[in-house]
Amino acid sequence: MAKLVFGMNQSLDGYVDHMAFAPGPTLFRHFIEETQGQAGSLYGSRMYEVMRYWDDDQPEWSAEERAFATAWRNQPKWVVSRSLTSVGPNTSLVQDDLEAAIRKVKAEHDGEIEVAGPTLAHSLTAFGLIDEYRIYLHPVVLGHGKPYFAGPRPRLRLMTSDRMGEDVIRLTYVPA
């Protein structure tokens, strides 16, 4: 059975914003390796549209960016959306009965499946489907934005903390 992992970069004041800060080289390498090893990714429609950036090669990309794009393209993806009518390659659209659909995905796969996006994570947390939370804590204060936890905070138990590069700490929690 697959394990659902919600992990995102977060500011010190609890917000996620892919435009406000980016991972450094060490953390980006970590994300490449993580993506290469995942059984898939699960997105809400907005986060999926952001990630579609990796669908088409860009001439200015570095070797690391190309490696990430290749890993992302190769893994299966599921997009939860009532508004989208189609999705890109290697991607399935989930439109009805979120809980049943994701329980089926978990049962049919082994390994880690990334959950991307606070709103989707909130829904999956309410169903008791997220197995692990990874906060990549950056030394940035945003003061506003989308919070990592998009609703009531689940009870969590700290499992590990790891330094990731020069200034990021990864905090790994499981439901308490």
N, C-alpha and C positions, 0 to 999 in steps of 0.2 A: 504494500500500500504506500502511496506517495505521501510525503510530508509537505504541507503548505507552509511557506516561509514568507512573511511580510518583512521586507527590508528596504529601507530608504535612507538617503542622506538627510540629516536633520540639523537645524541650527540649534544653538545653545538654548534658545527660548522656545523650542518645540515646533518649528515650522519646516515644511519641505517646499523647496522651490528650485527646480532644475536650472533656472536662469540666474539665480542669485549667487550660486557658488557651485563649483565643479570639483570632481575628485582630482587630486594630484596624480602624478605618474604611478606611484606605488599602489594607490587605491584603485586606479583604473586597471592596472594589471590584475589585481585581485578580482575585479568585476569580470574581466575577460575569462579568467580561470573558472570563476563561479558559473558564468553563463555556459561555458563549454561543458561543465559537468551536470547541469540541470536537466531534469526530465521535461521541462517546459516552463512556460510563463503564462500567467493569468492576469488579464488587464481589464480595466473599465475602458469605456470608449475614449475618454479624453487622454488617458495615459497611453493608450494604444496609438492614437494619432500622433502624440509626441514621439513615440518609439519608431514610427514608420520612417522617420529620418534615416534609419539604418537599412532600409530596403534598397536604396540606390547608392552605388559607390560615388564618392565625390573625389575629384582629382587632387584636392588639397589634403586628403586624409593621410595620417601617419600609418606606419605598419601596425601599430597597436589598434588604431581605429578600424582598420581593415579586418584585423583579427576579431574584434568585438562584433563587427557587422556580420562576419561569416558565422560566428557562433550563434548570434541572435537569429539569423535567417534559418539556420539548420534545426533549431529546436521547434517543437510544436508549440502553438500559442492558442489560447482561448480568450475570446473577447466577450465580455458581458455588456450587452447593449440592447436597448429597445429601439434606438434611433438609427443605428447603422443597418444597412441592408446587404452589404457585402464587406468582405475583409480580404486581406492580401494572402500571398502564398503561405502554405504550411500553417494556416490559421483557421480556427473554427469559431463560429458565432454562437453564443449562448444567449437566448432571448427569453426563455420561459423557465419557470421553476428553478431559480438559482441554486437553492439548497440541494435539490435532487441531482441537478446537472453536475455540480461540483463534487458531490459525494461519489458520483459515478466516475468522474475524472480521477479522483483520488484512488478509488478501488481498482481502476484499470491500469495504473501506472506505478512504477517504483522509482524511488529517488526523490529529490527535492523539486518542487514546483514553486517558482517565484510568484508572489502576489504583489502586484505593483499598483499603487494608488490608495490613498487613505480612505476614500469613500467606499471603494470595493472592500478593502480590508475591514472597515467597520461592519459591513453587512455580513461578511464571512465570520467575523468575531462573534456577532450575535448568534450565528448558527453553531458556534463551537467548532469551526472548521480550521482555524489557524493553529498550527502546531508550534510555531516559533516566530518570535519578533526579533529583528536585527536592526538596531538603530546605529547608524554611522554618524556619530556626533562630531560636528565641525565647529571650530572656534569662530563662529559667525553669529551675530545677533541681528535678526531681521526686523523684529518689532511688529510684524504683521504677515499675513499669508495664510496658506492652508496648513492646519495643524496635522502633525503625524497621526494623532488619534482624532478621527473625525466625529467622534461621538463619546459616549460614556467610556471611561478608561477601564479596560479589563484588569482584573487582579493578575499580577505577574510575579514570577520568581526569577531573579537573576541567576543565569547559568555561568556565563563567562564575560570577561571584558578583555579586549585585545587592542593593543596599539596598532594602528594601520597607517604606516607612513609617519611623517613628521608630526602631524597635528590632529589626527582623527582617532577617535576611540570607537571601537565596535562593541556595543552592549548587546548581549544575546539573552533573551528572556523566553520563558515558556509560561503558558497559562498556569496560575496557582490553583 
